[in-house]
Amino acid sequence: MSTSPPSLGFGVSSRLLKATEALLFAADDPIGAERIAEIVQDVTGEAEVDAERVETVIEALRETYEAHERAFEIVAWAGGYRLVTRDEVAPFVKAMVQDEQRSSLSRSLLETIAVVAYKQPVTRPEVDFVRGVNSDYALRKLMELELVDVKGRSESLGRPLLYGTTPAFLEQFGLNSLDDLPTIREVEELLDDPNFDDERAQLLQLKTEEAARALNGNNSASGAPETAKKQGDKPEGAGDRPDTQNASESTEAASDNGAHSDASASN
């Protein structure tokens, strides 16, 4: 396998290639060609470095990774570029981080952000109409997560706020632009695909388990006081003694009642 450096255009130095690769590797968020060029200019003082040359370097790096079958690749992401691992090595990375806690969006948040993404700019009443429930909390939560933001006001009666997705939404879902969203027809075809049956079954199983956990939690919360009420007066290790005592008390009460009845009869 050849390890020769990638072929670069005129005026593109190996230092620019290394700097671009290093910045792509170190960036936590997608980074654009213009930003890379600005950083290189600030560090080296080379004013001739521009976004076009950085784009050339990125393409050369892509070709190199592909030719050498490297484990990572450069992809367009949320208006910039990211250095990511390839799909075929995903199971190994997943195994390494499987114990790490990952925050996920609830079903209501996913429903809400899907409506916003496909119908934006959209008002809250429009989101409510599609979902069939009030979406005020969901929209506020998505705004806190910086996945949704206010884009203006509608011209309709009352001029309600208009909501739309943010660049963070693109980054979170691995999209370069909103044009990368699957069409409704593509989603329907995916759901009708027999190969999706396993995924659908897993989703249903997850939903069932979540419902069971919620139900058990509610039962525990409501059942605890009743249990305490039933068992609170019974000393530990007493066994059946309280029942025996109650039986004795009942017998004594019955005897007293009998005596009272005999006295009444004699009178």
Disulfide bonds with the S-S distance in Angstrom:
none
